[in-house]
Amino acid sequence: MIRKRPHSKTRTGCLRCKSKRIKVFDTATLPITTRSHVSPSAGEKKLRSDVGDSLIGYTQCDEQKPRCSHCQRHSAVCEYPNLRKTSSASERSISTTPGPSLSEHPHVDADLNLTDLQLLSHWILIASRGFGDQAEDMAAWQRDITEVACRFPFLMHGILAVSAFSMARLVPVAEGQQYLIAAAHHQSQTFPTYRQIINDVQRNMNEENCHAVITAAHLIAVHSACSVGCPGLSDTVGEGQTTLNEVCEWLSLLRGARRIMLYRCDWTITGPLGFHLGRPPPAIDLSCSPEDEHLAALEGLFADWNDSPGRHSPSDREAYQMTLTLLRESYATSTYPPQQQQERAGLKMALLGWVEKFPQRFFELLSEPRPEALILLAHYCVLLQRRAARHWFLEGTAERIVSMVYHLLDEKWRHWVAWPFEEIRAHA
């Protein structure tokens, strides 16, 4: 006895197939004895002649539009519920009618944010190139960091925020405002999860999320640097104190990012930013820098302190002296030949080393602000300005900081910043 073959119903086929009760056979549920090696019965032969193909795996109403295969084979009118396509003219009109644009599609806003996709593409192709000193370092930011961000949304927001700043620099000012707004939006989305983790690093940061946290810390600092150097977001150079607060915030974020990276070096070294852990050798030859004479002259800032012991405490003088020594080392490191720079962490890390290592007391003196601290900061800006050509997010930062320092200093102090002011202006 021939067993009845199973089938699945179709409720959306054409009206002709539905009226003839043509079924859809499912090969997966057919008994093995009926699949291929059994001779077809008379009924099967009749049905095969009707459909024109083997029973096995053939869908009688395949619901093709404008005519299904069954109706097309028999030159029959193929009609779907509420849809009739019988003439070639109607078929031609369908093929030549343009579809709705992306902006008109009802699901675009819900499923795709085209601005974010544009920013992600810009990050991969352009913005990520401003990170790292060597080609392999830049590739880590371009490829590996992006992959990490796909698993941690707060990091993805950080990437999009920085990418939006990069876009704002490449378009006209009027158009750039929308990207600055996007940058602020994504930055605000980065903070909640990031702060939750760093508020209790011992409990919340682990080997799985540490690379996302470390990268987010660096991107937040970069976003702050962009805020200092971007004319569209910070126009308070003449007011001085407001911009100084921005500079101090940027320096504080840089110091914090470095501390987070060093918190668990055993985790960091295995991730995409492990190359940042490279350190210069302990002995640095200050004579390598041809500009060391300008820095050595800053010792004169502290020459008369013994004559006014009430104005400066010993801890203040120690903070200034240590900060100046670190600054001279940074200048010396920046002049090393390229092959020696590769053996270190790179020039950028020598730059960041000053921010990482200067004492907290100096940071407090800068925040007050004390003129000696502002003068040391102005000399640091020469290195910043030289790095701006390789790191787009530093463009304009040195110029704006030096201008801010000049406005904050009284006339009697301004001759101390004559060299960095002229040096930066000459290479702007």
C-alpha positions in Angstrom: 0.0 0.0 0.0 1.3 3.4 -0.9 1.7 5.7 2.1 0.3 9.2 1.8 3.1 11.7 1.4 3.3 14.5 4.0 3.1 18.1 2.9 3.1 21.6 4.3 0.2 24.0 3.5 0.6 27.2 1.7 -1.8 30.0 2.5 -0.1 32.7 0.4 0.0 30.9 -3.0 -1.8 32.1 -6.1 -5.6 31.6 -6.4 -5.3 28.9 -9.1 -3.0 26.7 -7.1 -5.1 27.1 -4.0 -8.3 26.2 -6.0 -6.6 23.0 -7.3 -5.4 22.2 -3.8 -1.8 21.8 -5.1 0.4 21.0 -2.1 4.0 21.7 -1.2 6.0 18.5 -0.6 8.6 18.4 2.0 11.5 16.1 1.2 12.8 16.1 4.7 9.6 14.3 5.9 9.2 11.8 3.0 9.7 8.2 3.9 13.0 6.9 2.6 11.3 4.3 0.5 9.5 6.9 -1.6 12.3 9.5 -2.2 14.1 8.4 -5.3 14.6 4.7 -6.0 10.9 3.6 -6.1 9.2 3.6 -9.4 6.5 6.2 -9.6 2.9 5.1 -9.6 0.4 6.0 -12.2 -1.0 8.8 -10.0 2.5 10.2 -9.5 3.2 10.0 -13.2 0.1 12.0 -13.9 1.1 14.6 -11.3 4.6 14.8 -12.7 3.3 15.5 -16.2 1.1 18.2 -14.7 3.9 19.9 -12.8 6.8 19.1 -15.1 9.3 18.0 -12.5 9.9 15.3 -10.0 7.8 15.2 -6.9 10.8 15.2 -4.7 11.6 18.6 -3.4 9.4 20.5 -5.9 7.2 23.3 -4.7 4.1 23.3 -6.8 3.2 26.9 -6.0 6.5 28.7 -5.5 4.7 32.0 -5.2 6.9 33.7 -7.8 5.7 37.1 -9.0 4.1 38.1 -11.2 3.3 34.4 -12.2 4.2 31.3 -10.3 6.1 28.5 -12.2 3.0 26.4 -12.3 0.8 29.0 -14.0 3.7 30.1 -16.3 4.2 26.5 -17.5 0.5 26.2 -18.4 0.1 29.7 -19.7 -2.5 30.3 -17.2 -3.6 33.6 -15.5 -1.8 33.8 -12.2 -3.7 35.8 -9.6 -2.8 36.5 -6.0 -5.1 37.8 -3.3 -5.5 41.6 -3.9 -2.8 41.5 -6.5 -3.4 40.7 -10.3 -0.6 40.9 -12.8 -1.6 39.5 -16.2 -0.1 41.9 -18.7 3.4 42.4 -19.8 2.9 46.2 -19.6 2.2 46.0 -15.9 5.3 43.9 -15.5 7.4 46.5 -17.3 5.9 49.3 -15.2 7.0 47.5 -12.0 10.5 47.0 -13.2 11.0 50.6 -14.2 9.4 52.3 -11.2 12.1 53.5 -8.7 11.7 52.3 -5.2 11.6 54.5 -2.1 14.8 56.3 -1.1 16.5 55.3 2.2 15.2 58.4 3.9 11.7 57.4 3.0 12.0 53.8 4.2 9.8 53.3 7.3 12.4 51.1 9.0 15.6 53.1 8.5 15.3 55.2 11.6 14.5 52.2 13.7 17.0 49.7 12.4 19.9 51.8 11.0 21.5 55.0 12.1 23.2 56.2 9.0 25.1 58.9 10.7 26.6 56.4 13.2 27.5 54.1 10.3 29.2 57.0 8.6 31.2 57.8 11.8 32.2 54.2 12.2 33.4 54.1 8.6 35.3 57.3 9.1 37.0 55.9 12.2 38.2 52.8 10.4 39.4 54.6 7.3 40.7 57.9 8.7 40.3 58.9 12.3 42.0 55.8 13.8 45.2 56.7 11.9 46.0 59.4 14.4 46.7 56.9 17.1 49.9 55.0 17.7 53.5 55.7 16.5 54.2 52.7 14.3 52.2 51.1 11.6 51.3 48.1 13.7 50.1 50.4 16.5 47.8 52.2 14.2 46.5 48.9 12.9 45.6 47.9 16.4 43.4 51.0 16.8 41.9 50.5 13.4 41.1 46.8 13.6 41.5 45.3 17.1 39.9 48.2 19.0 37.0 48.3 16.6 36.4 44.6 17.2 36.5 45.1 21.0 34.0 47.9 20.6 31.5 45.6 18.9 31.3 43.7 22.3 31.2 46.8 24.5 28.7 49.5 23.5 30.1 52.2 25.8 33.5 51.9 23.9 31.7 52.1 20.6 30.1 55.4 21.7 33.6 56.6 22.6 34.9 55.7 19.2 32.0 57.5 17.5 32.5 60.6 19.6 36.1 60.9 18.6 35.3 60.1 15.0 32.6 62.9 15.0 35.2 65.4 16.1 37.5 64.2 13.3 34.7 64.7 10.8 33.9 68.2 12.2 37.4 69.3 11.4 37.2 68.2 7.7 33.9 69.9 6.7 32.8 73.5 6.6 32.1 75.1 10.0 28.3 75.3 9.5 28.2 71.6 8.6 30.6 70.7 11.3 28.2 71.7 14.0 26.1 68.6 13.5 29.1 66.5 14.1 30.0 68.4 17.3 26.5 67.7 18.5 27.0 64.0 17.6 30.3 64.0 19.4 28.7 65.4 22.6 25.9 62.9 22.4 28.1 59.8 22.0 30.4 61.1 24.7 27.5 61.3 27.1 26.6 57.7 26.3 30.2 56.6 27.0 30.3 57.9 30.6 27.6 55.9 32.6 29.1 52.4 32.1 32.7 53.7 32.2 32.2 55.5 35.4 30.4 52.6 37.0 33.5 50.4 36.3 36.2 52.8 37.4 34.4 53.9 40.5 35.3 50.4 41.8 38.0 49.1 39.6 39.0 46.2 41.8 35.5 44.8 41.7 34.2 45.9 38.3 37.2 45.7 35.9 38.2 42.2 34.9 40.3 40.5 32.2 37.4 40.5 29.8 36.4 44.2 29.9 39.8 45.7 30.8 40.8 46.4 27.2 37.5 48.2 26.6 37.9 50.3 29.8 41.5 51.2 29.0 40.7 52.2 25.5 37.7 54.2 26.6 39.9 56.1 29.1 42.2 57.1 26.3 39.4 58.1 24.0 37.8 60.3 26.7 41.1 62.0 27.1 41.4 62.5 23.3 37.9 63.9 23.3 38.9 66.4 26.0 42.0 67.4 23.9 39.7 68.0 20.9 37.5 70.2 23.1 40.6 72.3 24.0 41.8 72.6 20.4 38.5 72.8 18.5 37.3 76.4 17.8 33.7 75.3 17.3 33.4 74.0 20.9 35.7 76.2 22.9 35.8 79.9 22.2 36.9 81.2 25.6 40.6 81.9 24.9 40.3 85.5 25.9 38.6 84.6 29.2 41.6 82.5 30.2 40.3 80.8 33.3 37.5 78.9 31.6 40.0 77.4 29.1 42.5 76.7 31.9 39.8 74.5 33.5 39.5 72.6 30.2 43.2 72.1 30.0 43.4 70.9 33.6 40.6 68.5 32.9 42.4 67.1 29.8 45.6 66.7 31.8 43.7 65.0 34.6 42.1 62.5 32.2 45.4 61.7 30.6 46.9 60.9 34.0 43.9 58.8 34.9 44.0 56.8 31.6 47.6 55.9 32.3 46.9 54.8 35.8 44.1 52.5 34.6 46.4 51.0 32.0 49.1 50.3 34.6 46.6 48.9 37.2 46.9 45.4 35.8 49.8 45.3 33.4 49.5 41.5 33.1 46.0 42.1 31.5 47.0 45.1 29.4 50.1 43.5 27.8 47.9 40.8 26.2 45.5 43.3 24.6 45.6 45.6 21.6 47.1 48.5 23.6 49.9 46.5 25.1 52.4 48.4 23.1 51.7 51.5 25.3 53.5 49.8 28.2 56.9 50.3 26.6 59.1 52.5 28.7 62.2 54.5 27.9 65.5 53.6 29.6 66.2 55.2 33.0 69.2 57.2 31.8 68.3 60.1 29.4 71.0 62.3 28.0 69.7 65.9 28.3 72.4 67.2 25.9 70.6 65.4 23.1 68.2 68.2 22.9 69.5 71.3 21.1 66.8 73.3 22.8 67.8 72.3 26.3 69.3 75.8 26.9 65.9 77.3 26.7 64.7 74.9 29.4 67.7 75.2 31.6 67.1 79.0 31.6 63.9 78.3 33.4 65.9 77.6 36.6 66.0 81.4 36.8 62.3 81.3 37.8 63.3 79.9 41.2 66.5 81.9 41.7 65.1 84.5 44.0 62.9 82.2 46.0 65.3 82.2 48.9 64.8 86.0 49.2 61.0 85.5 49.7 60.6 82.4 51.8 57.0 83.2 52.7 55.7 83.1 49.1 56.8 79.6 48.2 57.0 76.4 50.3 59.7 73.8 49.9 57.2 71.4 48.5 56.3 73.9 45.8 59.9 74.3 44.7 60.4 70.6 44.7 57.3 70.2 42.5 58.6 72.8 40.0 62.1 71.3 39.9 60.8 67.8 39.3 58.4 69.0 36.6 61.1 70.9 34.8 63.5 67.9 34.9 60.8 65.7 33.4 60.2 68.3 30.7 63.8 68.4 29.8 63.8 64.6 29.5 60.8 64.8 27.2 62.6 67.2 24.9 65.7 65.0 24.9 63.7 61.9 24.1 61.9 63.7 21.2 65.2 64.3 19.5 66.4 60.6 19.4 67.0 59.1 16.0 64.0 57.0 14.6 65.7 53.7 15.3 66.1 54.6 19.0 62.5 55.9 19.1 61.3 52.4 18.0 63.1 50.9 20.9 61.2 53.1 23.2 57.4 53.7 23.4 57.6 56.3 20.7 57.7 60.1 20.8 54.0 60.3 21.7 54.6 58.3 24.8 57.6 60.4 25.8 55.1 63.3 25.6 52.6 61.6 27.7 55.2 60.6 30.1 55.6 64.2 31.3 51.8 64.3 32.0 51.9 61.0 33.8 54.9 61.7 36.0 54.7 65.3 37.1 53.8 65.6 40.8 50.3 66.2 41.9 51.4 69.4 43.6 52.4 70.9 40.3 48.9 70.1 39.0 47.4 72.0 41.9 49.7 75.0 41.3 48.7 75.0 37.7 45.0 75.0 38.6 45.4 78.0 40.9 47.0 79.3 38.5 50.6 80.1 39.5 52.7 81.9 36.8 55.6 79.5 37.2 53.3 76.5 36.4 51.8 78.3 33.4 55.3 79.0 32.0 56.3 75.3 32.3 53.0 74.4 30.5 53.8 76.8 27.7 57.1 75.2 27.1 55.5 71.7 27.0 53.2 73.0 24.2 56.1 73.2 21.8 56.3 69.4 21.9 52.5 69.2 21.5 52.6 71.4 18.5 55.3 69.2 16.9 53.2 66.1 17.4 50.0 67.6 15.9 51.1 66.8 12.4 51.0 63.1 13.3 48.0 63.1 15.6 45.1 65.1 14.3 43.4 65.4 17.7 46.3 67.6 18.8 45.9 70.1 16.0 45.3 73.6 17.4 45.7 72.5 21.0 49.2 74.0 21.5 48.3 77.3 19.9 45.2 77.7 22.0 46.9 76.8 25.3 49.9 79.2 24.7 47.5 81.9 23.8 45.6 81.2 27.0 48.8 81.3 29.0 49.8 84.6 27.5 46.5 86.2 28.5 46.7 84.8 32.1 50.2 86.1 32.7 51.0 89.6 33.9 53.2 91.7 31.8 56.3 91.0 34.0 56.0 87.3 33.3 55.4 87.2 29.6 59.1 87.4 28.6 59.4 83.8 30.0 57.1 82.5 27.3 58.6 84.4 24.4 60.5 81.4 23.0 57.6 78.9 23.1 55.2 81.5 21.8 57.4 82.3 18.8 58.3 78.7 18.2 54.7 77.6 18.0 53.6 80.6 15.9 56.4 79.9 13.4 55.3 76.3 12.8 51.5 76.8 13.1 
